[in-house]
């Protein structure tokens, strides 16, 4: 706010009562009159204010306010830049698939381990049942019969599996293809025998079915539980990393920061305004006294030297010197 704007409102109407009491021609010899016959005085306010004893305090407070305002702007710019950086860091963290990929590998590995464990139990039971039914036959078997039955049962089990994802399905289908190829080789080598392979397979499969169903249910439950566990682990790790980013940037709470600065600026503005008003009031009082002495009807501010009237600036200054 410049000097003109700051003091433009200081038009001092003096002697509203005095004007009725002043003699029509009782002015000093250098008195200036307006077109309507009013006696007019002028004061250069900027030249007067600095003579007030509180002017130094006012200037100091005004400088402190300007410094506070500049500090506020710089700090706000710095915090905005830091906030944008934090937002970018959090966005990068959210889009980073490294953690999710690692947990997906862990999920697949642990499910595969569990599946292998259940399959080993199933295969062990299958071999046990196959040998049992082969031993009950009254005819001799050749060396390929046991492997053929086991392969046929194993291939049948692939159709009942639940796959976690396409990669696991593809790997299982590759294993199935190898076993099918092996079965073809064995069937080509196998000599005809008197026992019914399909009958034995059906018996084994009937006894294995409950165990196989139970194992599949156990695997499905384990997979669902594991997915939940790893999802919670991922969320926790993501939250920890996000909190680390936030802690590292150490941004203040926006509302608290704004409230603190609003109070600082408001308090300092109030101090500057109070000092300014006190100085103006003191000047008004002195101008009133001088205007009465000089028989002036109106005193106005002259900030450019273009107003006709009795200049009482030096008289106001002198009133401070005689204190």
GUZA-178245 format. One record per residue (C-alpha): chain; x negated, y, z negated. Coordinates in steps of 0.05 Angstrom, whole numbers, always signed. Each point is the difference from the previous one (the first is absolute). Layout:
REM GUZA-178245
+--------+--------+--------+--------+
: cadena :     xx :     yy :     zz :
+--------+--------+--------+--------+
:      A :      X :      Y :      Z :
...
+--------+--------+--------+--------+
REM end
This chain:
REM GUZA-178245
+--------+--------+--------+--------+
: cadena :     xx :     yy :     zz :
+--------+--------+--------+--------+
:      A :     +0 :     +0 :     +0 :
:      A :    -35 :    +66 :    +22 :
:      A :     +2 :    +66 :    -34 :
:      A :    +57 :    +28 :    +42 :
:      A :    +44 :    -59 :    -13 :
:      A :    -18 :     -4 :    -72 :
:      A :    +19 :    +69 :    -18 :
:      A :    +50 :    +20 :    +54 :
:      A :    +55 :     -9 :    -51 :
:      A :    -30 :    +52 :    -46 :
:      A :    +44 :    +59 :    +19 :
:      A :     +7 :    +37 :    -64 :
:      A :    +63 :    +39 :     -7 :
:      A :    -16 :    +50 :    -52 :
:      A :    +38 :    +53 :    -31 :
:      A :    +70 :    -21 :    +20 :
:      A :    +18 :    +38 :    -62 :
:      A :    -56 :    +50 :     +8 :
:      A :    +23 :    +21 :    +70 :
:      A :    +64 :    +27 :    -31 :
:      A :    -41 :    +40 :    -49 :
:      A :    -54 :    +27 :    +45 :
:      A :     +6 :    +72 :    +21 :
:      A :    +12 :     +8 :    +74 :
:      A :    -65 :    +38 :    +11 :
:      A :    -42 :    -18 :    -60 :
:      A :    -53 :    -40 :    +36 :
:      A :    -75 :    +10 :     +1 :
:      A :    -30 :    +39 :    +58 :
:      A :    -24 :    -62 :    +39 :
:      A :    +66 :    -38 :    -10 :
:      A :    +27 :    -35 :    +63 :
:      A :    +74 :     -4 :    +15 :
:      A :    +40 :    -48 :    +43 :
:      A :    +52 :    +22 :    +51 :
:      A :    +54 :     -3 :    -53 :
:      A :    -38 :    +44 :    -48 :
:      A :    -25 :    -57 :    -46 :
:      A :    -68 :     +8 :    -29 :
:      A :    -42 :    -61 :    +19 :
:      A :    -64 :    -27 :    -30 :
:      A :    -43 :    -56 :    +27 :
:      A :    -48 :    -48 :    -34 :
:      A :    -53 :    -45 :    +32 :
:      A :    +16 :    -61 :    -41 :
:      A :    -62 :    -41 :    +20 :
:      A :    -45 :    +56 :    -25 :
:      A :    +37 :     +3 :    -67 :
:      A :     +8 :    -73 :    -20 :
:      A :    -74 :    -13 :    -11 :
:      A :     -3 :    +53 :    -54 :
:      A :    +47 :    -40 :    -44 :
:      A :    -38 :    -36 :    -57 :
:      A :    +34 :    -65 :    +18 :
:      A :    -18 :     +3 :    +73 :
:      A :    -64 :    -42 :     -9 :
:      A :    +41 :    -54 :    -34 :
:      A :    +51 :     +3 :    +56 :
:      A :    -54 :     -7 :    +54 :
:      A :    -31 :    -58 :    -37 :
:      A :    +67 :    -35 :     -7 :
:      A :    +15 :    +13 :    +73 :
:      A :    -67 :    -29 :    +22 :
:      A :    +12 :    -61 :    -44 :
:      A :    +68 :    -10 :    +33 :
:      A :    -31 :     +3 :    +69 :
:      A :    -53 :    -50 :    -21 :
:      A :    +53 :    -46 :    -29 :
:      A :    +40 :     +4 :    +64 :
:      A :    -61 :    -17 :    +42 :
:      A :    -19 :    -57 :    -47 :
:      A :    +71 :    -26 :     +6 :
:      A :     -2 :     +1 :    +76 :
:      A :    -69 :    -34 :     +3 :
:      A :    +20 :    -54 :    -50 :
:      A :    +66 :    -11 :    +37 :
:      A :    -38 :     -9 :    +66 :
:      A :    -49 :    -49 :    -33 :
:      A :    +56 :    -41 :    -31 :
:      A :    +39 :     -2 :    +65 :
:      A :    -62 :    -26 :    +36 :
:      A :    -12 :    -52 :    -54 :
:      A :    +73 :    -21 :     +1 :
:      A :     -3 :    -10 :    +75 :
:      A :    -63 :    -42 :     -8 :
:      A :    +34 :    -42 :    -54 :
:      A :    +60 :    -11 :    +45 :
:      A :    -45 :    -24 :    +56 :
:      A :    -37 :    -47 :    -47 :
:      A :    +65 :    -30 :    -26 :
:      A :    +26 :     -7 :    +71 :
:      A :    -64 :    -36 :    +21 :
:      A :     +6 :    -46 :    -60 :
:      A :    +72 :    -17 :    +18 :
:      A :    -19 :    -16 :    +72 :
:      A :    -62 :    -40 :    -17 :
:      A :    +14 :    -74 :    +12 :
:      A :    -65 :    -25 :    -31 :
:      A :    +31 :    -18 :    -67 :
:      A :    +63 :    -31 :    +31 :
:      A :    -43 :    -41 :    +48 :
:      A :    -43 :    -26 :    -56 :
:      A :    +61 :    -20 :    -42 :
:      A :    +32 :    -33 :    +61 :
:      A :    -63 :    -43 :     +8 :
:      A :     +3 :    -17 :    -74 :
:      A :    +74 :    -18 :     +8 :
:      A :    -13 :    -46 :    +59 :
:      A :    -60 :    -32 :    -33 :
:      A :    +36 :    -16 :    -65 :
:      A :    +62 :    -26 :    +35 :
:      A :    -43 :    -44 :    +45 :
:      A :    -36 :    -27 :    -62 :
:      A :    +67 :    -16 :    -33 :
:      A :    +26 :    -32 :    +63 :
:      A :    -62 :    -44 :     +7 :
:      A :     +9 :    -21 :    -72 :
:      A :    +72 :    -21 :    +12 :
:      A :    -17 :    -34 :    +66 :
:      A :    -55 :    -40 :    -33 :
:      A :    +51 :    -25 :    -50 :
:      A :    +49 :    -16 :    +56 :
:      A :    -53 :    -35 :    +42 :
:      A :    -23 :    -41 :    -59 :
:      A :    +71 :    -23 :    -12 :
:      A :    +11 :    -14 :    +74 :
:      A :    -61 :    -44 :     +4 :
:      A :    +22 :    -37 :    -62 :
:      A :    +69 :    -14 :    +28 :
:      A :    -25 :    -18 :    +69 :
:      A :    -49 :    -51 :    -27 :
:      A :    +55 :    -28 :    -45 :
:      A :    +47 :    -13 :    +58 :
:      A :    -54 :    -26 :    +45 :
:      A :    -21 :    -49 :    -54 :
:      A :    +71 :    -26 :     -5 :
:      A :     -1 :    -21 :    +73 :
:      A :     -8 :    -74 :    +15 :
:      A :    -40 :    +16 :    +62 :
:      A :    -70 :    +27 :     +8 :
:      A :    -12 :    +72 :    +19 :
:      A :    -56 :    +29 :    +40 :
:      A :    -48 :    +55 :    -22 :
:      A :    +40 :    +56 :    +32 :
:      A :    +68 :    -12 :    -30 :
:      A :    -11 :    +38 :    -66 :
:      A :    -28 :    +61 :    +35 :
:      A :    +56 :     -1 :    +51 :
:      A :    +54 :     -1 :    -53 :
:      A :    -34 :    +55 :    -40 :
:      A :     -9 :    +43 :    +62 :
:      A :    +73 :     -8 :    +19 :
:      A :    +23 :    +19 :    -69 :
:      A :    -48 :    +58 :     -3 :
:      A :    +24 :    +27 :    +66 :
:      A :    +71 :     -5 :    -23 :
:      A :    -17 :    +43 :    -61 :
:      A :    -22 :    +59 :    +44 :
:      A :    +72 :    +13 :    +22 :
:      A :    +22 :    +11 :    -72 :
:      A :    -54 :    +50 :    -19 :
:      A :    +13 :    +73 :    -16 :
:      A :    -55 :    +45 :    +28 :
:      A :    -21 :    +66 :    -33 :
:      A :    -17 :    +34 :    +66 :
:      A :    -16 :    -12 :    +73 :
:      A :    -73 :    -12 :    -14 :
:      A :    +15 :    -57 :    -47 :
:      A :    +50 :    -30 :    +49 :
:      A :    -51 :     +4 :    +56 :
:      A :    -52 :    -35 :    -42 :
:      A :    +50 :    -55 :    -20 :
:      A :    +21 :    -11 :    +72 :
:      A :    -73 :     -8 :    +20 :
:      A :     -8 :    -54 :    -54 :
:      A :    +64 :    -33 :    +24 :
:      A :    -25 :     -2 :    +72 :
:      A :    -65 :    -34 :    -22 :
:      A :    +39 :    -53 :    -39 :
:      A :    +46 :    -12 :    +58 :
:      A :    -59 :    -11 :    +44 :
:      A :    -30 :    -48 :    -50 :
:      A :    +66 :    -38 :     -5 :
:      A :     +1 :     -9 :    +75 :
:      A :    -70 :    -29 :     -2 :
:      A :    +18 :    -49 :    -55 :
:      A :    +64 :    -22 :    +34 :
:      A :    -39 :    -14 :    +63 :
:      A :    -50 :    -43 :    -38 :
:      A :    +50 :    -35 :    -44 :
:      A :    +16 :    -71 :    +16 :
:      A :    +72 :    -22 :     -4 :
:      A :    +20 :    -26 :    -68 :
:      A :    +61 :    -35 :    -27 :
:      A :    +19 :    +54 :    -51 :
:      A :    +43 :    +62 :    +12 :
:      A :    -40 :    +63 :    -10 :
:      A :    +62 :    +43 :     +2 :
:      A :    +32 :    -40 :    -55 :
:      A :    -60 :     +9 :    -46 :
:      A :     -3 :    +74 :    +17 :
:      A :    +74 :     +8 :    -17 :
:      A :    -10 :    -34 :    -68 :
:      A :    -60 :    +42 :    -17 :
:      A :    +34 :    +64 :    +22 :
:      A :    +61 :    -16 :    -41 :
:      A :    -41 :     -7 :    -63 :
:      A :    -43 :    +61 :    +16 :
:      A :    +59 :    +46 :    +16 :
:      A :    +15 :    +20 :    -73 :
:      A :    -73 :    +12 :    -14 :
:      A :     -9 :    +39 :    +65 :
:      A :    +61 :    +43 :    -15 :
:      A :    -23 :    +13 :    -70 :
:      A :    -69 :    +19 :    +25 :
:      A :    +29 :    +47 :    +52 :
:      A :    +43 :    +34 :    -52 :
:      A :    -60 :     +7 :    -46 :
:      A :    -41 :    +30 :    +57 :
:      A :    +55 :    +49 :    +18 :
:      A :     +7 :    +22 :    -73 :
:      A :    -75 :     +7 :     -7 :
:      A :     -4 :    +41 :    +64 :
:      A :    +56 :    +47 :    -22 :
:      A :    -30 :     +8 :    -70 :
:      A :    -69 :    +12 :    +30 :
:      A :    +26 :    +52 :    +49 :
:      A :    +33 :    +38 :    -57 :
:      A :    -63 :     -4 :    -42 :
:      A :    -45 :    +25 :    +56 :
:      A :    +50 :    +55 :    +19 :
:      A :     -1 :    +25 :    -72 :
:      A :    -76 :     -5 :     +0 :
:      A :     -3 :    +40 :    +65 :
:      A :    +48 :    +54 :    -28 :
:      A :    -41 :     +4 :    -64 :
:      A :    -66 :     +8 :    +37 :
:      A :    +30 :    +51 :    +47 :
:      A :    +27 :    +39 :    -59 :
:      A :    -67 :     -2 :    -35 :
:      A :    -35 :    +26 :    +62 :
:      A :    +52 :    +55 :     +9 :
:      A :     -8 :    +20 :    -73 :
:      A :    -76 :     +2 :     +9 :
:      A :     +9 :    +47 :    +60 :
:      A :    +48 :    +45 :    -40 :
:      A :    -47 :     +0 :    -61 :
:      A :    -60 :    +17 :    +44 :
:      A :    +36 :    +60 :    +31 :
:      A :    +25 :    +21 :    -69 :
:      A :    +55 :    +45 :    +27 :
:      A :    +40 :    +39 :    -53 :
:      A :    +75 :     -9 :     -7 :
:      A :    +27 :    +48 :    +52 :
:      A :    +56 :    +30 :    -43 :
:      A :    -44 :     +9 :    -61 :
:      A :    -54 :    +33 :    +43 :
:      A :    +50 :    +47 :    +32 :
:      A :    +31 :    +17 :    -67 :
:      A :    -68 :    +15 :    -32 :
:      A :    -20 :    +46 :    +57 :
:      A :    +68 :    +34 :     +2 :
:      A :     -7 :    +18 :    -74 :
:      A :    -72 :    +24 :     +9 :
:      A :    +18 :    +46 :    +58 :
:      A :    +65 :    +23 :    -33 :
:      A :    -35 :    +18 :    -65 :
:      A :    -54 :    +38 :    +36 :
:      A :    +49 :    +36 :    +45 :
:      A :    +40 :    +20 :    -61 :
:      A :    -63 :    +28 :    -33 :
:      A :    -18 :    +40 :    +62 :
:      A :    +71 :    +26 :     +7 :
:      A :     +3 :    +20 :    -73 :
:      A :    -66 :    +38 :     +4 :
:      A :    +20 :    +33 :    +65 :
:      A :    +68 :    +22 :    -27 :
:      A :    -32 :    +26 :    -64 :
:      A :    -49 :    +43 :    +41 :
:      A :    +56 :    +26 :    +44 :
:      A :    +43 :    +17 :    -60 :
:      A :    -58 :    +39 :    -30 :
:      A :     -9 :    +37 :    +66 :
:      A :    +75 :    +15 :     +4 :
:      A :     -3 :    +30 :    -70 :
:      A :    -59 :    +45 :    +17 :
:      A :    +31 :    +21 :    +66 :
:      A :    +65 :    +17 :    -36 :
:      A :    -36 :    +46 :    -48 :
:      A :    -41 :    +34 :    +55 :
:      A :    +61 :     +7 :    +45 :
:      A :    +38 :    +34 :    -57 :
:      A :    -58 :    +47 :    -11 :
:      A :     -3 :    +16 :    +74 :
:      A :    +76 :     +6 :     +7 :
:      A :     +4 :    -55 :    +52 :
:      A :    +66 :    -31 :    +20 :
:      A :    -30 :    -61 :    +34 :
:      A :    -67 :    -35 :     +1 :
:      A :    -15 :    -50 :    +54 :
:      A :    -58 :    -44 :    +19 :
:      A :    -46 :    +25 :    +55 :
:      A :    -41 :    -57 :    +28 :
:      A :    -20 :    +32 :    +66 :
:      A :     -5 :    +74 :    -11 :
:      A :    +60 :    +16 :    +43 :
:      A :    +49 :    +23 :    -54 :
:      A :    +10 :    +74 :    -14 :
:      A :     +1 :    +16 :    -73 :
:      A :    -40 :    +20 :    -61 :
:      A :    -56 :    -50 :    -10 :
:      A :     -2 :    -17 :    -74 :
:      A :    -49 :    -58 :     +7 :
:      A :    -58 :    +37 :    -33 :
:      A :    +46 :    +22 :    -57 :
:      A :    +19 :    -72 :    -14 :
:      A :    -74 :    -20 :     +1 :
:      A :    -16 :    +57 :    -47 :
:      A :    +53 :    -25 :    -49 :
:      A :    -41 :    -64 :     -9 :
:      A :    -65 :    +38 :    -10 :
:      A :    +25 :    +41 :    -58 :
:      A :    +19 :    -62 :    -41 :
+--------+--------+--------+--------+
REM end
